[in-house]
Amino acid sequence: MKSQAKKRWYLGLAVFGLTVASYAQWANPADDVPAYNANAPLKVGALPPIIAGAKLTGDNFRFPWQVHVYQQAAKIGNVLYQLPCYCHCDRSLGHTSLRSCYEGLHGTECSTCAKEAFYAFQQVKLGKTPAQIRAAIINQHAYESIDLEKQ
């Protein structure tokens, strides 16, 4: 009787292993792209403001790059609205795009958010569209080479 139970247990384990292994072939990499908006925000809807001005002080803004990234984010808020954030704060904080990180203090504590915003600002200055910037972020993670201390 024990050998019969042992065989069933091994069979169940094998079926489980095959199920897990076969799932990978149907996984969609596009599902891993964090939340973003494909188009610029509508003029009729007001978005929460990006933190700016006198609010860029205090314990959360100890490093120059923290203030600088918020200043740049305020200049390209509509572009950030169209970009995903690869710290996956859409899952943990309910953010809807990279712009959401700068409507609160999340952008001060997350290097991924900051690097993406600095990268986006650089690309906007080079004349890139939000779609081009988004593609570079999604496909190449081009922002990863940004050095926050040099910003």
C-alpha positions as CSV (number, residue, x, y, z in Angstrom):
1,M,0.0,0.0,0.0
2,K,2.8,2.4,0.8
3,S,4.5,1.8,-2.6
4,Q,1.2,2.7,-4.3
5,A,1.0,6.0,-2.4
6,K,4.6,6.7,-3.2
7,K,4.0,6.1,-6.9
8,R,1.0,8.5,-6.9
9,W,3.1,11.1,-5.1
10,Y,5.9,10.9,-7.6
11,L,3.4,11.0,-10.5
12,G,1.8,14.1,-9.0
13,L,5.2,15.7,-8.6
14,A,6.1,14.9,-12.2
15,V,2.8,16.3,-13.5
16,F,3.3,19.5,-11.4
17,G,6.9,19.8,-12.8
18,L,5.7,19.4,-16.4
19,T,2.9,22.0,-15.8
20,V,5.3,24.6,-14.5
21,A,7.8,23.9,-17.3
22,S,5.2,24.2,-20.0
23,Y,3.7,27.4,-18.7
24,A,6.9,29.3,-19.6
25,Q,6.3,28.8,-23.3
26,W,3.0,30.6,-23.1
27,A,4.2,33.4,-20.9
28,N,3.9,36.8,-22.6
29,P,6.9,39.1,-22.0
30,A,4.7,42.1,-22.8
31,D,2.8,41.3,-19.6
32,D,5.9,42.3,-17.7
33,V,5.8,45.9,-19.0
34,P,4.7,48.1,-16.2
35,A,1.7,50.5,-16.5
36,Y,1.9,53.5,-18.8
37,N,-0.4,55.6,-21.0
38,A,-0.1,55.2,-24.7
39,N,-1.1,58.8,-25.4
40,A,-0.6,62.2,-23.8
41,P,-3.1,63.2,-21.1
42,L,-6.3,64.8,-22.2
43,K,-6.5,68.6,-21.7
44,V,-9.8,68.3,-19.9
45,G,-8.6,66.1,-17.1
46,A,-6.3,67.6,-14.4
47,L,-3.5,65.4,-13.3
48,P,-2.1,65.6,-9.7
49,P,0.7,68.1,-9.7
50,I,4.4,67.0,-9.7
51,I,6.0,68.1,-6.5
52,A,7.9,71.4,-7.1
53,G,9.2,74.6,-5.7
54,A,9.5,75.0,-1.9
55,K,8.3,71.4,-1.4
56,L,11.6,70.2,-2.8
57,T,13.3,70.4,0.6
58,G,13.5,68.4,3.8
59,D,14.7,64.9,4.7
60,N,13.6,63.4,1.4
61,F,15.7,65.8,-0.7
62,R,19.1,65.3,0.9
63,F,21.0,64.8,-2.4
64,P,21.2,67.3,-5.3
65,W,20.0,64.7,-7.8
66,Q,16.7,64.3,-5.9
67,V,15.8,68.0,-6.3
68,H,17.1,68.0,-9.9
69,V,15.0,65.0,-11.0
70,Y,11.8,66.6,-9.7
71,Q,12.7,69.8,-11.5
72,Q,13.2,68.0,-14.8
73,A,10.1,65.8,-14.2
74,A,8.0,68.9,-13.9
75,K,9.2,70.1,-17.3
76,I,8.3,66.8,-19.1
77,G,5.3,65.6,-17.1
78,N,3.3,64.7,-20.2
79,V,6.1,62.6,-21.5
80,L,6.5,60.8,-18.1
81,Y,2.8,60.1,-18.2
82,Q,3.5,57.9,-21.3
83,L,6.4,55.9,-19.9
84,P,6.4,52.7,-17.7
85,C,8.4,52.6,-14.5
86,Y,10.5,49.5,-14.1
87,C,10.6,49.5,-10.4
88,H,7.1,48.0,-10.9
89,C,5.5,50.6,-8.5
90,D,2.3,50.0,-10.6
91,R,2.0,46.7,-8.7
92,S,3.1,47.8,-5.3
93,L,1.9,51.4,-5.1
94,G,-0.8,51.6,-7.8
95,H,1.1,54.0,-10.0
96,T,-0.3,54.4,-13.5
97,S,3.0,55.6,-15.2
98,L,6.4,57.0,-14.4
99,R,4.7,60.4,-13.8
100,S,3.0,59.0,-10.7
101,C,6.4,58.6,-9.0
102,Y,6.8,62.4,-9.0
103,E,3.3,63.3,-7.8
104,G,4.6,62.0,-4.4
105,L,7.9,61.3,-2.8
106,H,8.6,57.9,-4.4
107,G,10.9,59.5,-7.0
108,T,13.3,60.6,-4.2
109,E,13.8,57.1,-2.9
110,C,13.9,55.0,-6.0
111,S,17.0,55.0,-8.3
112,T,15.1,53.2,-11.1
113,C,12.5,56.0,-11.2
114,A,15.1,58.7,-11.1
115,K,17.3,57.1,-13.8
116,E,14.3,56.7,-16.1
117,A,13.2,60.4,-15.6
118,F,16.7,61.7,-16.2
119,Y,17.0,59.5,-19.3
120,A,13.6,60.7,-20.6
121,F,14.6,64.4,-20.1
122,Q,17.8,63.8,-22.0
123,Q,15.9,62.1,-24.9
124,V,13.3,64.9,-25.0
125,K,16.1,67.4,-25.4
126,L,17.4,65.3,-28.3
127,G,14.0,65.5,-30.0
128,K,12.8,62.0,-29.3
129,T,9.1,61.3,-29.1
130,P,7.5,59.7,-26.0
131,A,6.9,56.5,-28.1
132,Q,10.6,56.3,-29.0
133,I,11.7,56.9,-25.4
134,R,9.2,54.3,-24.2
135,A,10.6,51.7,-26.7
136,A,14.1,52.3,-25.6
137,I,13.2,51.9,-22.0
138,I,11.2,48.8,-22.6
139,N,13.5,47.0,-25.1
140,Q,16.9,48.2,-24.0
141,H,16.6,49.5,-20.4
142,A,18.7,52.4,-21.7
143,Y,18.3,54.3,-18.5
144,E,20.4,51.9,-16.5
145,S,23.7,53.6,-17.4
146,I,22.6,56.9,-15.8
147,D,24.8,57.9,-12.9
148,L,22.6,59.8,-10.4
149,E,25.6,61.4,-8.7
150,K,26.5,63.1,-12.0
151,Q,23.0,64.6,-12.6
